[in-house]
Amino acid sequence: MTGLVIFDNDGVLVDSERLANTILAELLTEAGLPYTLDEAVRDFMGGSMVSMRRQAEARLGRPLPADLEDRYHQRLFDGFANLRAIEGVADVLDHLDATGTPYCLASSGTHRRIHIALTTVGFRDRFEGRIFSSEDVAHGKPAPDLFLHAAGTLGFAPDDCVVVEDSPLGVAAANAAGMTVFGYAAMTDPAKLAGADAVFHQMTALPALIEAA
């Protein structure tokens, strides 16, 4: 593998998915649309807040509170004080650095969310200048736009890219972009990542998958 490795952020680099989806479920329930953690993971994990609002309002039949995103991010960033990196992912990044394999980050989160998360876990310098957000494109995951934007900006063809994702939306976006994709099944039912080229459960397995791609 001599091409580009594209990492999702939440749930792949930083262990934030449970916290984020718990907060989202609470806020939607407060707004009159009852949601559990598992339902929020099922419906929204891997997507942008823009797509979340569109889907939730369609189900609710009326607009969500205008400040829902602000309250979501405030609660989330407060919780980020205890944020940790996904176990084993630092070793994966060390391996890529040692082998000279280029990598970047492409997330549905906002730039602010990404930067706070990376700073908290000590990964900010590793990705500086190679951070891409759904804010940068017209259509977020599952559209291919974000991954194509990241690859194009860094000078790589889609078929020279490997994407590491933990959500069905992310896997669909990578497939639509024509990229190899590996699904990380930590919080996600492996069956929901069936569209990936391979599904793995421990970060220790990732370097070998990347090398073989």
C-alpha positions as CSV (number, residue, x, y, z in Angstrom):
1,M,0.0,0.0,0.0
2,T,1.6,3.2,-1.1
3,G,-1.4,5.4,-1.5
4,L,-3.4,7.5,1.0
5,V,-5.1,6.2,4.1
6,I,-8.2,8.2,5.1
7,F,-9.5,7.9,8.6
8,D,-12.9,8.8,9.9
9,N,-12.6,10.5,13.3
10,D,-15.4,9.7,15.7
11,G,-15.3,6.0,16.7
12,V,-12.1,5.4,14.6
13,L,-9.5,7.8,16.0
14,V,-11.3,9.1,19.1
15,D,-13.7,7.2,21.4
16,S,-16.6,9.6,21.2
17,E,-19.5,7.8,19.5
18,R,-21.2,6.6,22.7
19,L,-21.1,10.0,24.3
20,A,-22.2,11.8,21.1
21,N,-25.1,9.6,20.4
22,T,-26.2,9.6,24.1
23,I,-26.4,13.4,24.0
24,L,-28.2,13.4,20.7
25,A,-30.8,10.9,21.9
26,E,-31.4,13.0,25.0
27,L,-31.9,16.2,23.0
28,L,-34.2,14.6,20.5
29,T,-36.3,13.1,23.3
30,E,-36.5,16.5,25.0
31,A,-37.6,18.0,21.6
32,G,-40.5,15.5,21.5
33,L,-39.0,12.8,19.4
34,P,-38.1,9.9,21.7
35,Y,-34.8,8.3,21.0
36,T,-32.6,5.7,22.7
37,L,-28.8,5.5,22.3
38,D,-29.1,2.4,20.1
39,E,-31.6,4.2,17.9
40,A,-29.4,7.2,17.5
41,V,-26.5,5.0,16.6
42,R,-28.7,3.2,14.1
43,D,-30.1,6.3,12.4
44,F,-27.4,9.0,12.7
45,M,-23.9,7.6,13.4
46,G,-21.5,8.7,10.8
47,G,-23.7,11.4,9.4
48,S,-23.6,15.2,9.7
49,M,-25.8,17.4,12.0
50,V,-27.4,18.8,8.8
51,S,-28.6,15.3,7.7
52,M,-29.6,14.5,11.3
53,R,-31.9,17.6,11.5
54,R,-33.4,16.8,8.1
55,Q,-34.3,13.2,9.0
56,A,-35.5,14.1,12.6
57,E,-37.7,16.9,11.4
58,A,-39.2,14.7,8.8
59,R,-40.2,12.2,11.5
60,L,-41.3,14.8,14.0
61,G,-43.4,16.8,11.5
62,R,-42.1,20.2,12.7
63,P,-38.8,22.0,13.1
64,L,-36.4,21.0,15.9
65,P,-35.4,23.8,18.3
66,A,-33.1,26.3,16.5
67,D,-30.4,26.0,19.2
68,L,-30.3,22.1,19.3
69,E,-27.0,21.9,17.6
70,D,-25.5,24.6,19.9
71,R,-26.7,22.7,23.0
72,Y,-25.5,19.4,21.5
73,H,-22.0,20.7,20.9
74,Q,-21.8,22.4,24.3
75,R,-22.7,19.1,26.1
76,L,-20.3,17.2,23.8
77,F,-17.4,19.5,24.3
78,D,-17.9,19.4,28.1
79,G,-17.7,15.6,27.8
80,F,-14.6,15.8,25.7
81,A,-12.6,16.6,28.8
82,N,-12.5,12.9,29.4
83,L,-12.1,11.9,25.7
84,R,-9.6,9.1,24.9
85,A,-8.1,7.8,21.7
86,I,-9.4,4.5,20.4
87,E,-7.2,1.7,21.8
88,G,-4.4,0.8,19.5
89,V,-4.9,3.6,17.0
90,A,-1.7,5.5,18.1
91,D,0.3,2.4,17.2
92,V,-1.3,2.3,13.8
93,L,-0.4,5.9,13.2
94,D,3.2,5.2,14.3
95,H,3.3,2.3,11.8
96,L,2.2,4.5,9.0
97,D,4.7,7.2,9.9
98,A,7.5,4.6,10.1
99,T,6.6,3.2,6.6
100,G,6.1,6.6,5.1
101,T,2.4,5.9,4.3
102,P,0.5,9.2,3.9
103,Y,-2.8,9.6,5.9
104,C,-5.5,12.1,6.6
105,L,-8.8,12.6,8.4
106,A,-12.2,13.0,6.8
107,S,-15.1,13.4,9.2
108,S,-18.8,14.4,9.2
109,G,-18.0,16.5,12.3
110,T,-17.4,20.2,12.2
111,H,-13.8,21.5,12.1
112,R,-14.3,22.8,15.6
113,R,-15.4,19.4,16.9
114,I,-12.5,17.6,15.1
115,H,-9.9,20.0,16.3
116,I,-11.1,19.9,19.9
117,A,-11.1,16.1,19.8
118,L,-7.7,15.7,18.3
119,T,-6.2,18.2,20.7
120,T,-7.6,16.4,23.7
121,V,-6.2,13.1,22.7
122,G,-2.9,14.5,21.4
123,F,-3.3,13.8,17.7
124,R,-3.6,17.4,16.5
125,D,0.0,17.6,15.2
126,R,-0.3,14.3,13.4
127,F,-3.1,15.5,11.2
128,E,-2.3,19.2,10.9
129,G,-3.0,20.4,7.3
130,R,-4.7,17.1,6.5
131,I,-8.1,17.5,8.2
132,F,-11.3,17.5,6.1
133,S,-14.8,18.1,7.4
134,S,-18.3,17.8,5.9
135,E,-18.4,21.6,6.2
136,D,-16.0,21.6,3.2
137,V,-18.4,20.0,0.8
138,A,-21.9,20.3,-0.5
139,H,-23.0,16.8,0.4
140,G,-21.8,14.8,3.4
141,K,-21.7,11.0,3.8
142,P,-23.1,8.8,2.3
143,A,-22.3,10.9,-0.7
144,P,-18.7,10.5,-1.9
145,D,-17.9,14.2,-1.9
146,L,-15.9,14.4,1.3
147,F,-13.6,11.5,0.5
148,L,-13.1,12.7,-3.1
149,H,-12.3,16.2,-1.8
150,A,-9.7,14.8,0.6
151,A,-8.0,12.6,-2.0
152,G,-8.1,15.3,-4.7
153,T,-6.6,18.0,-2.3
154,L,-3.7,15.7,-1.4
155,G,-3.2,14.5,-5.0
156,F,-4.4,10.9,-4.9
157,A,-6.7,9.0,-7.2
158,P,-9.6,7.3,-5.6
159,D,-8.4,3.8,-6.4
160,D,-5.1,4.6,-4.5
161,C,-7.0,5.4,-1.3
162,V,-8.0,3.2,1.7
163,V,-10.8,4.5,4.0
164,V,-11.1,3.4,7.6
165,E,-14.7,3.8,8.8
166,D,-17.0,2.6,11.6
167,S,-20.5,3.5,10.2
168,P,-22.7,2.2,7.3
169,L,-22.9,5.8,6.0
170,G,-19.1,6.1,5.8
171,V,-18.8,2.7,4.1
172,A,-21.4,3.7,1.6
173,A,-19.5,7.0,0.9
174,A,-16.2,5.2,0.4
175,N,-17.9,2.7,-2.0
176,A,-19.4,5.6,-3.9
177,A,-16.0,7.2,-4.2
178,G,-14.5,4.1,-5.6
179,M,-12.1,3.6,-2.7
180,T,-11.1,0.5,-0.7
181,V,-12.8,0.6,2.7
182,F,-12.2,-1.3,6.0
183,G,-15.0,-1.3,8.5
184,Y,-14.1,-1.1,12.2
185,A,-16.7,-3.0,14.1
186,A,-16.3,-1.8,17.7
187,M,-19.7,-0.2,18.3
188,T,-21.3,-1.2,15.0
189,D,-22.9,-4.5,14.1
190,P,-20.5,-6.1,11.6
191,A,-23.5,-7.0,9.4
192,K,-24.1,-3.3,8.9
193,L,-20.6,-2.9,7.6
194,A,-21.0,-5.7,5.0
195,G,-20.3,-3.3,2.2
196,A,-16.7,-2.9,3.4
197,D,-13.8,-4.8,1.7
198,A,-12.9,-6.2,5.1
199,V,-14.3,-5.8,8.6
200,F,-12.0,-5.8,11.7
201,H,-12.6,-5.7,15.4
202,Q,-9.2,-4.7,16.8
203,M,-6.8,-1.9,15.7
204,T,-3.9,-4.3,15.8
205,A,-5.4,-5.9,12.6
206,L,-5.4,-2.7,10.6
207,P,-1.8,-2.3,9.5
208,A,-1.8,-5.7,7.8
209,L,-5.0,-4.9,6.0
210,I,-3.5,-1.6,4.8
211,E,-0.3,-3.3,3.6
212,A,-2.3,-5.8,1.7
213,A,-4.6,-3.3,0.0
